[in-house]
Amino acid sequence: MLAPIPSLDRLHPRIATVVRGARVILTLAAARHDPAYRRAQRVALSLARLAGAAILLVDRSQETLADTPHHQGPFTPEEARQLEKEHLAAFLDAAAFASVDVAVWAPSLPLLESYYEETVSCTDVDLAVLPDRLERPKLIELVTGRCIAEMAKSLVPSIPVVRVSRGGNLALL
């Protein structure tokens, strides 16, 4: 488990500079509890708390290729709970405890172009905190690639990405 980041001064100076300017930090969630998502969420929550930023939690739990592209949200934590998104409860509780505002966004398609590129085009995201690789990828991720952070950066180069490795190391892309 990653320890909370005690201060921005403990980060690499380039990462600290980007985080200081962030107002909204995007991170991912899914119903299938991939440890890579949890690591990135903990880092995003620590960074948001230190920067006074909000979090846009992109919930990938209802994605399907049998759908047309559409997004739902953003939802408040209370609305997300009413929609029975129990898999988000622990994160929403931790964010409330840390006094970090959260909005939940739900894309419909499991492609990076949908859950990342279209999401950031519809919202005011300043920074993304994403896993380096998924440990329990879906079939579509095995086909399209498991390196979420690098793929996200290549799709939307204007948004900085903090990549969280399996060991908890951070890198700015």
Contact map, one row per residue, 1 for C-alpha under 8 A:
11100000000000000000000000000000000000100000000000000000000000000000000000000000000000000000000000000000000000000000000000000000000000000000000000000000000000000000000000000
11110000000000000000000000000000000000100110000000000000000000000000000000000000000000000000000000000000000000000000000000000000000000000000000000000000000000000000000100000
11111000000000000000000000000000000000000000000000000000000000000000000000000000000000000000000000000000000000000000000000000000000000000000000000000000000000000000000000000
01111100000000000000000000000000000000000110010000000000000000000000000000000000000000000000000000000000000000000000000000000000000000000000000000000000000000000000000000000
00111111010000000000000000000000000000000010011000000000000000000000000000000000000000000000000000000000000000000000000000000000000000000000000000000000000000000000000000000
00011111010000000000000000000000000000000000000000000000000000000000000000000000000000000000000000000000000000000000000000000000000000000000000000000000000000000000000000000
00001111111000000000000000000000000000000000000001000000000000000000000000000000000000000000000000000000000000000000000000000000000000000000000000000000000000000000000000000
00001111111000010011000000000000000000000000001001000000000000000000000000000000000000000000000000000000000000000000000000000000000000000000000000000000000000000000000000000
00000011111110010000000000000000000000000000000000000000000000000000000000000000000000000000000000000000000000000000000000000000000000000000000000000000000000000000000000000
00001111111100000000000000000000000000000000000000000000000000000000000000000000000000000000000000000000000000000000000000000000000000000000000000000000000000000000000000000
00000011111110110000000000000000000000000000000000000000000000000000000000000000000000000000000000000000000000000000000000000000000000000000000000000000000000000000000000000
00000000111111110000000000000000000000000000000000000000000000000000000000000000000000000000000000000000000000000000000000000000000000000000000000000000000000000000000000000
00000000101111111000000000000000000000000000000000000000000000000000000000000000000000000000000000000000000000000000000000000000000000000000000000000000000000000000000000000
00000000000111111100000000000000000000000000000000000000000000000000000000000000000000000000000000000000000000000000000000000000000000000000000000000000000000000000000000010
00000000001111111110000000000000000000000000000000000000000000000000000000000000000000000000000000000000000000000000000000000000000000000000000000000000000000000100000000110
00000001101111111111000000000000000000000000000000000000000000000000000000000000000000000000000000000000000000000000000000000000000000000000000000000000000000000000000000000
00000000000011111111100000000000000000000000000000000000000000000000000000000000000000000000000000000000000000000000000000000000000000000000000000000000000000000000000000000
00000000000001111111110000000000000000000000000000000000000000000000000000000000000000000000000000000000000000000000000000000010000000000000000000000000000000010000000000000
00000001000000111111110000000000000000000000001100100000000000000000000000000000000000000000000000000000000000000000000000000010000000000000000000000000000000000000000000000
00000001000000011111110000000000000000000000000000100000000000000000000000000000000000000000000000000000000000000000000000000000000000000000000000000000000000000000000000000
00000000000000001111111000000000000000000000000000100000000000000000000000000000000000000000000000000000000000000000000000000100000000000000000000000000000000000000000000000
00000000000000000111111110000000000000000000000000101000000000000000000000000000000000000000000000000000000000000000000000000110000000000000000000000000000000000000000000000
00000000000000000000111110000000000000000000000000111100000000000000000000000000000000000000000000000000000000000000000000001100000000000000000000000000000000000000000000000
00000000000000000000011111000000000000000000000100001111000000000000000000000000000000000000000000000000000000000000000000011110000000000000000000000000000000000000000000000
00000000000000000000011111100000000000000001000100001111000000000000000000000000000000000000000000000000000000000000000000001111100000000000000000000000000000000000000000000
00000000000000000000000111110000000000000001000000000011110000000000000000000000000000000000000000000000000000000000000000001111100000000000000000000000000000000000000000000
00000000000000000000000011111000000000011001000000000011110000000000000000000000000000000000000000000000000000000000000000000001110000000000000000000000000000000000000000000
00000000000000000000000001111100000010011000000000000000111100000000000000000000000000000000000000000000000000000000000000000000010000000000000000000000000000000000000000000
00000000000000000000000000111110000011001000000000000000111110000000000000000000000000010000000000000000000000000000000000000000000000000000000000000000000000000000000000000
00000000000000000000000000011111110010000000000000000000001110000000000000000000000000100000000000000000000000000000000000000000000000000000000000000000000000000000000000000
00000000000000000000000000001111100000000000000000000000000110000000000000000000000000100000000000000000000000000000000000000000000000000000000000000000000000000000000000000
00000000000000000000000000000111110000000000000000000000000010000000000000000000000000000000000000000000000000000000000000000000000000000000000000000000000000000000000000000
00000000000000000000000000000111111011000000000000000000000000000000000000000000000000000000000000000000000000000000000000000000000000000000000000000000000000000000000000000
00000000000000000000000000000101111111000000000000000000000000000000000000000000000000000000000000000000000000000000000000000000000001110000000000000000000000000000000000000
00000000000000000000000000000000111111100000000000000000000000000000000000000000000000000000000000000000000000000000000000000000000001100000000000000000000000000000000000000
00000000000000000000000000000000011111110000000000000000000000000000000000000000000000000000000000000000000000000000000000000000001111100000000000000000000000000000110000000
00000000000000000000000000011100111111111000000000000000000000000000000000000000000000000000000000000000000000000000000000000000011001000000000000000000000000000000000000000
00000000000000000000000000001000111111111100000000000000000000000000000000000000000000000000000000000000000000000000000000000000000000000000000000000000000000000000000000000
11000000000000000000000000000000001111111110000000000000000000000000000000000000000000000000000000000000000000000000000000000000001000000000000000000000000000000001010100000
00000000000000000000000000110000000111111111000000000000000000000000000000000000000000000000000000000000000000000000000000000000111000000000000000000000000000000011000000000
00000000000000000000000000111000000011111111100000000000000000000000000000000000000000000010000000000000000000000000000000000000100000000000000000000000000000000000000000000
01010000000000000000000000000000000001111111110000000000000000000000000000000000000000000000000000000000000000000000000000000000000000000000000000000000000000000000000000000
01011000000000000000000000000000000000111111111000000000000000000000000000000000000000000000000000000000000000000000000000000000100000000000000000000000000000000001000000000
00000000000000000000000011100000000000011111111100000010000000000000000000000000000000000000000000000000000000000000000000000000100000000000000000000000000000000000000000000
00000000000000000000000000000000000000001111111110000010000000000000000000000000000000000000001000010000000000000000000000000000000000000000000000000000000000000000000000000
00011000000000000000000000000000000000000111111111000000000000000000000000000000000000000000000000000000000000000000000000000000000000000000000000000000000000000000000000000
00001001000000000010000000000000000000000011111111101000000000000000000000000000000000000000000000000000000000000000000000000000000000000000000000000000000000000000000000000
00000000000000000010000110000000000000000001111111111110000000000000000000000000000000000000000000010000000000000000000000000000000000000000000000000000000000000000000000000
00000000000000000000000000000000000000000000111111111000000000000000000000000000000000000000000001110000000000000000000000000000000000000000000000000000000000000000000000000
00000011000000000000000000000000000000000000011111111000000000000000000000000000000000000000000000000000000000000000000000000000000000000000000000000000000000000000000000000
00000000000000000011111000000000000000000000001111111000000000000000000000000000000000000000000000000000000000000000000000000000000000000000000000000000000000000000000000000
00000000000000000000001000000000000000000000000111111100000000000000000000000000000000000000000000010000000000000000000000000000000000000000000000000000000000000000000000000
00000000000000000000011110000000000000000000001111111110000000000000000000000000000000000000000000011000000000000000000000000000000000000000000000000000000000000000000000000
00000000000000000000001110000000000000000000000100011111000000000000000000000000000000000000000000011110000000000000000000000000000000000000000000000000000000000000000000000
00000000000000000000000111100000000000000001100100001111100000000000000000000000000000000000000000011110000000000000000000000000000000000000000000000000000000000000000000000
00000000000000000000000111100000000000000000000000000111110000000000000000000000000000000000000000000111100000000000000000001000000000000000000000000000000000000000000000000
00000000000000000000000001111000000000000000000000000011111000000000000000000000000000000000000000000111100000000000000000000000000000000000000000000000000000000000000000000
00000000000000000000000001111000000000000000000000000001111100000000000000000000000000000000000000000001111000000010000000000000000000000000000000000000000000000000000000000
00000000000000000000000000011100000000000000000000000000111111000000000000000000000000000000000000000001111000000000000000000000000000000000000000000000000000000000000000000
00000000000000000000000000011110000000000000000000000000011111100000000000000000000000000000000000000000011101000010000000000000000000000000000000000000000000000000000000000
00000000000000000000000000001111000000000000000000000000001111100000000000000000000000000000000000000000010000000000000000000000000000000000000000000000000000000000000000000
00000000000000000000000000000000000000000000000000000000001111110000000000000000000000000000000000000000011100000000000000000000000000000000000000000000000000000000000000000
00000000000000000000000000000000000000000000000000000000000111111000000000000000000000000000000000000000001111000000000000000000000000000000000000000000000000000000000000000
00000000000000000000000000000000000000000000000000000000000001111110000000000000000000000000000000000000000111000000000000000000000000000000000000000000000000000000000000000
00000000000000000000000000000000000000000000000000000000000000111111000000000000000000000000000000000000000011000000000000000000000000000000000000000000000000000000000000000
00000000000000000000000000000000000000000000000000000000000000011111000000000000000000000000000000000000000000000000000000000000000000000000000000000000000000000000000000000
00000000000000000000000000000000000000000000000000000000000000011111100000000000000000000000000000000000000110000000000000000000000000000000000000000000000000000000000000000
00000000000000000000000000000000000000000000000000000000000000001111110000000000000000000000000000000000000110000000000000000000000000000000000000000000000000000000000000000
00000000000000000000000000000000000000000000000000000000000000000011111000000000000000000000000000000000001110000100000000000000000000000000000000000000000000000000000000000
00000000000000000000000000000000000000000000000000000000000000000001111100000000000000000000000000000000001110000000000000000000000000000000000000000000000000000000000000000
00000000000000000000000000000000000000000000000000000000000000000000111110000000000000000000000000000000111100000000001000000000000000000000000000000000000000000000000000000
00000000000000000000000000000000000000000000000000000000000000000000011111100000000000000000000000000000111000000000000000000000000000000000000000000000000000000000000000000
00000000000000000000000000000000000000000000000000000000000000000000001111100000000000000000000000000011110000000000000000000000000000000000000000000000000000000000000000000
00000000000000000000000000000000000000000000000000000000000000000000000111110000000000000000000000000011110000000000000000000000000000000000000000000000000000000000000000000
00000000000000000000000000000000000000000000000000000000000000000000000111111111000000000000000000000011100000000000000000000000000000000000000000000000000000000000000000000
00000000000000000000000000000000000000000000000000000000000000000000000001111111000000000000000000000111000000000000000000000000000000000000000000000000000000000000000000000
00000000000000000000000000000000000000000000000000000000000000000000000000111111100000000001000000000111000000000000000000000000000000000000000000000000000000000000000000000
00000000000000000000000000000000000000000000000000000000000000000000000000111111110000000000000000000000000000000000000000000000000000000000000000000000000000000000000000000
00000000000000000000000000000000000000000000000000000000000000000000000000111111111000000000000000000000000000000000000000000000000000000000000000000000000000000000000000000
00000000000000000000000000000000000000000000000000000000000000000000000000111111111110000000000000000001000000000000000000000000000000000000000000000000000000000000000000000
00000000000000000000000000000000000000000000000000000000000000000000000000001111111111001000000000000000000000000000000000000000000000000000000000000000000000000000000000000
00000000000000000000000000000000000000000000000000000000000000000000000000000111111110000000000000000000000000000000000000000000000000000000000000000000000000000000000000000
00000000000000000000000000000000000000000000000000000000000000000000000000000011111110000000000000000000000000000000000000000000000000000000000000000000000000000000000000000
00000000000000000000000000000000000000000000000000000000000000000000000000000001111111000000000000000000000000000000000000000000000000000000000000000000000000000000000000000
00000000000000000000000000000000000000000000000000000000000000000000000000000001111111111000000000000000000000000000000000000000000000000000000000000000000000000000000000000
00000000000000000000000000000000000000000000000000000000000000000000000000000000100111111000000000000000000000000000000000000000000000000000000000000000000000000000000000000
00000000000000000000000000000110000000000000000000000000000000000000000000000000000011111100000000000000000000000000000000000000000000000000000000000000000000000000000000000
00000000000000000000000000001000000000000000000000000000000000000000000000000000000011111111000000000000000000000000000000000000000000000000000000000000000000000000000000000
00000000000000000000000000000000000000000000000000000000000000000000000000000000100011111111100000000000000000000000000000000000000000000000000000000000000000000000000000000
00000000000000000000000000000000000000000000000000000000000000000000000000000000000000111111110000000000000000000000000000000000000000000000000000000000000000000000000000000
00000000000000000000000000000000000000001000000000000000000000000000000000000000000000011111111000000000000000000000000000000000000000000000000000000000000000000000000000000
00000000000000000000000000000000000000000000000000000000000000000000000000001000000000011111111100000100000000000000000000000000000000000000000000000000000000000000000000000
00000000000000000000000000000000000000000000000000000000000000000000000000000000000000001111111110000000000000000000000000000000000000000000000000000000000000000000000000000
00000000000000000000000000000000000000000000000000000000000000000000000000000000000000000111111111000000000000000000000000000000000000000000000000000000000000000000000000000
00000000000000000000000000000000000000000000100000000000000000000000000000000000000000000011111111111100000000000000000000000000000000000000000000000000000000000000000000000
00000000000000000000000000000000000000000000000000000000000000000000000000000000000000000001111111111000000000000000000000000000000000000000000000000000000000000000000000000
00000000000000000000000000000000000000000000000000000000000000000000000000000000000000000000111111110000000000000000000000000000000000000000000000000000000000000000000000000
00000000000000000000000000000000000000000000000010000000000000000000000000000000000000000000011111110000000000000000000000000000000000000000000000000000000000000000000000000
00000000000000000000000000000000000000000000000010000000000000000000000000000000000000000000001111111000000000000000000000000000000000000000000000000000000000000000000000000
00000000000000000000000000000000000000000000100110011110000000000000000000000000000000000000001111111100000000000000000000000000000000000000000000000000000000000000000000000
00000000000000000000000000000000000000000000000000001110000000000000000000000000000000000000001100111110000000000000000000000000000000000000000000000000000000000000000000000
00000000000000000000000000000000000000000000000000000111100000000000000000011000000000000001001000011111000000000000000000000000000000000000000000000000000000000000000000000
00000000000000000000000000000000000000000000000000000111100000000000000011111000000000000000000000001111100000000000000000000000000000000000000000000000000000000000000000000
00000000000000000000000000000000000000000000000000000001111000000000000011111001000000000000000000000111110000000000000000000000000000000000000000000000000000000000000000000
00000000000000000000000000000000000000000000000000000001111000000000001111100000000000000000000000000011111000000000001000000000000000000000000000000000000000000000000000000
00000000000000000000000000000000000000000000000000000000011111000000001111000000000000000000000000000001111100000010000000000000000000000000000000000000000000000000000000000
00000000000000000000000000000000000000000000000000000000011101100000111100000000000000000000000000000000111111000110001000000000000000000000000000000000000000000000000000000
00000000000000000000000000000000000000000000000000000000000101110011111000000000000000000000000000000000011111000110000000000000000000000000000000000000000000000000000000000
00000000000000000000000000000000000000000000000000000000000000111011110000000000000000000000000000000000001111100110000000000000000000000000000000000000000000000000000000000
00000000000000000000000000000000000000000000000000000000000100111000000000000000000000000000000000000000001111110110000000000000000000000001000000000000000000000000000000000
00000000000000000000000000000000000000000000000000000000000000000000000000000000000000000000000000000000000011111110000000000000000000000001000000000000000000000000000000000
00000000000000000000000000000000000000000000000000000000000000000000000000000000000000000000000000000000000001111111100000000000000000000000000000010011000000000000000000000
00000000000000000000000000000000000000000000000000000000000000000000000000000000000000000000000000000000000000111111110000000000000000000000000000000000001000000000000000000
00000000000000000000000000000000000000000000000000000000000000000000100000000000000000000000000000000000001111111111111000000000000000000000000000000000000000000000000000000
00000000000000000000000000000000000000000000000000000000010100000000000000000000000000000000000000000000011111111111111000000000000000000000000000000000000000000000000000000
00000000000000000000000000000000000000000000000000000000000000000000000000000000000000000000000000000000000000011111111100000000000000000000000000000001000000000000000000000
00000000000000000000000000000000000000000000000000000000000000000000000000000000000000000000000000000000000000011111111110000000000000000000000000000001001100000000000000000
00000000000000000000000000000000000000000000000000000000000000000000000000000000000000000000000000000000000000001111111111000000000000000000000000000000000000000000000000000
00000000000000000000000000000000000000000000000000000000000000000000001000000000000000000000000000000000101000000111111111100000000000000000000000000000000000000000000000000
00000000000000000000000000000000000000000000000000000000000000000000000000000000000000000000000000000000000000000001111111111000000000000000000000000000000000000000000000000
00000000000000000000000000000000000000000000000000000000000000000000000000000000000000000000000000000000000000000000111111110000000000000000000000000000000000000000000000000
00000000000000000000000000000000000000000000000000000000000000000000000000000000000000000000000000000000000000000000011111110000000000000000000000000000000000000000000000000
00000000000000000000000000000000000000000000000000000000000000000000000000000000000000000000000000000000000000000000001111111000000000000000000000000000000000000000000000000
00000000000000000000000100000000000000000000000000000000000000000000000000000000000000000000000000000000000000000000000111111100000000000000000000000000000000000000000000000
00000000000000000000001111000000000000000000000000000001000000000000000000000000000000000000000000000000000000000000000100111111000000000000000000000000000000100000000000000
00000000000000000000111111000000000000000000000000000000000000000000000000000000000000000000000000000000000000000000000000011111000000000000000000000000000000110000000000000
00000000000000000110010111000000000000000000000000000000000000000000000000000000000000000000000000000000000000000000000000001111100000000000000000000000000000111100000000000
00000000000000000000000011100000000000000000000000000000000000000000000000000000000000000000000000000000000000000000000000001111110000000000000000000000000000111100000000000
00000000000000000000000011100000000000011011000000000000000000000000000000000000000000000000000000000000000000000000000000000011111000000000000000001000000000001111000000000
00000000000000000000000000110000000010010000000000000000000000000000000000000000000000000000000000000000000000000000000000000001111100000000000000011000000000001111000000000
00000000000000000000000000000000000110110000000000000000000000000000000000000000000000000000000000000000000000000000000000000000111111000000000000111000000000000011110000000
00000000000000000000000000000000000100000000000000000000000000000000000000000000000000000000000000000000000000000000000000000000011111000000000000111100000000000011110000000
00000000000000000000000000000000000100000000000000000000000000000000000000000000000000000000000000000000000000000000000000000000001111100000000001111000000000000000110000000
00000000000000000000000000000000011110000000000000000000000000000000000000000000000000000000000000000000000000000000000000000000001111111000000001110000000000000000000000000
00000000000000000000000000000000011100000000000000000000000000000000000000000000000000000000000000000000000000000000000000000000000011111000000000000000000000000000000000000
00000000000000000000000000000000010000000000000000000000000000000000000000000000000000000000000000000000000000000000000000000000000001111100000000000000000000000000000000000
00000000000000000000000000000000000000000000000000000000000000000000000000000000000000000000000000000000000000000000000000000000000001111111110001000000000000000000000000000
00000000000000000000000000000000000000000000000000000000000000000000000000000000000000000000000000000000000000000000000000000000000000011111110000000000000000000000000000000
00000000000000000000000000000000000000000000000000000000000000000000000000000000000000000000000000000000000000000000000000000000000000001111111000000000000000000000000000000
00000000000000000000000000000000000000000000000000000000000000000000000000000000000000000000000000000000000001100000000000000000000000001111111100000000000000000000000000000
00000000000000000000000000000000000000000000000000000000000000000000000000000000000000000000000000000000000000000000000000000000000000001111111111000000000000000000000000000
00000000000000000000000000000000000000000000000000000000000000000000000000000000000000000000000000000000000000000000000000000000000000001111111111000000000000000000000000000
00000000000000000000000000000000000000000000000000000000000000000000000000000000000000000000000000000000000000000000000000000000000000000011111110000000000000000000000000000
00000000000000000000000000000000000000000000000000000000000000000000000000000000000000000000000000000000000000000000000000000000000000000001111111000000000000000000000000000
00000000000000000000000000000000000000000000000000000000000000000000000000000000000000000000000000000000000000000000000000000000000000000000111111110000000000000000000000000
00000000000000000000000000000000000000000000000000000000000000000000000000000000000000000000000000000000000000000000000000000000000011001000110111110000000000000000000000000
00000000000000000000000000000000000000000000000000000000000000000000000000000000000000000000000000000000000000000000000000000000001111000000000011111110000000000000000000000
00000000000000000000000000000000000000000000000000000000000000000000000000000000000000000000000000000000000000010000000000000000011111000000000011111111000000000000000000000
00000000000000000000000000000000000000000000000000000000000000000000000000000000000000000000000000000000000000000000000000000000111110000000000000111111100000001110000000001
00000000000000000000000000000000000000000000000000000000000000000000000000000000000000000000000000000000000000000000000000000000000100000000000000111111110000000000000000001
00000000000000000000000000000000000000000000000000000000000000000000000000000000000000000000000000000000000000010000000000000000000000000000000000111111111000000000000000000
00000000000000000000000000000000000000000000000000000000000000000000000000000000000000000000000000000000000000010001100000000000000000000000000000011111111110001000000000000
00000000000000000000000000000000000000000000000000000000000000000000000000000000000000000000000000000000000000000000000000000000000000000000000000001111111111111000000000001
00000000000000000000000000000000000000000000000000000000000000000000000000000000000000000000000000000000000000000000000000000000000000000000000000000111111110000000000000000
00000000000000000000000000000000000000000000000000000000000000000000000000000000000000000000000000000000000000001000100000000000000000000000000000000011111110000000000000000
00000000000000000000000000000000000000000000000000000000000000000000000000000000000000000000000000000000000000000000100000000000000000000000000000000001111111100000000000000
00000000000000000000000000000000000000000000000000000000000000000000000000000000000000000000000000000000000000000000000000000000000000000000000000000001111111110000000000000
00000000000000000000000000000000000000000000000000000000000000000000000000000000000000000000000000000000000000000000000000000000000000000000000000000000100111110000000000000
00000000000000000000000000000000000000000000000000000000000000000000000000000000000000000000000000000000000000000000000000001111000000000000000000000000100111111000000000000
00000000000000000100000000000000000000000000000000000000000000000000000000000000000000000000000000000000000000000000000000000111000000000000000000000000100011111100000000011
00000000000000000000000000000000000000000000000000000000000000000000000000000000000000000000000000000000000000000000000000000011110000000000000000001001100000111110000000011
00000000000000100000000000000000000000000000000000000000000000000000000000000000000000000000000000000000000000000000000000000011110000000000000000001000000000011111000001111
00000000000000000000000000000000000000010000000000000000000000000000000000000000000000000000000000000000000000000000000000000000111100000000000000001000000000001111100011111
00000000000000000000000000000000000000110010000000000000000000000000000000000000000000000000000000000000000000000000000000000000111100000000000000000000000000000111111111100
00000000000000000000000000000000000100000000000000000000000000000000000000000000000000000000000000000000000000000000000000000000001110000000000000000000000000000011111111000
00000000000000000000000000000000000100100000000000000000000000000000000000000000000000000000000000000000000000000000000000000000001110000000000000000000000000000001111110000
00000000000000000000000000000000000000000000000000000000000000000000000000000000000000000000000000000000000000000000000000000000000000000000000000000000000000000001111110000
01000000000000000000000000000000000000100000000000000000000000000000000000000000000000000000000000000000000000000000000000000000000000000000000000000000000000000001111111000
00000000000000000000000000000000000000000000000000000000000000000000000000000000000000000000000000000000000000000000000000000000000000000000000000000000000000000011111111100
00000000000000000000000000000000000000000000000000000000000000000000000000000000000000000000000000000000000000000000000000000000000000000000000000000000000000000111100111110
00000000000000100000000000000000000000000000000000000000000000000000000000000000000000000000000000000000000000000000000000000000000000000000000000000000000000000111000011111
00000000000001100000000000000000000000000000000000000000000000000000000000000000000000000000000000000000000000000000000000000000000000000000000000000000000000011110000001111
00000000000000000000000000000000000000000000000000000000000000000000000000000000000000000000000000000000000000000000000000000000000000000000000000001100100000011110000000111
